[in-house]
């Protein structure tokens, strides 16, 4: 049985470490790939989705190439960018990015996003933080 994994193409070290830490915490497989390695990594058996930093150079070119390749034409692609970059968001959707998220929403929903991609219909247990006593 092949284990599903997510490929991440992320240049920003903060987001790369955030994705890595979240994946390790959830015990899910995430493979990081450079822009040059992206087509090969996404074409591997068991790849469930691609997370891509849309502000990175060549990101839209890479998404367009993935959409043209038969093996990756249906691969879910989740892209994230600055909330003020509305023109890039529109370009990303036109290029075939499945879901475009502002960086803040991507960060906030990353655990649920990974679980939905790798184990759909699985509920993630969230522990509520205890309330502080009133003074």
Helices and strands as residue ranges (DSSP letters): E 5-9, H 13-26, E 30-32, H 38-42, E 47-53, H 59-68, G 70-72, E 76-81, H 86-95, E 99-102, H 103-118
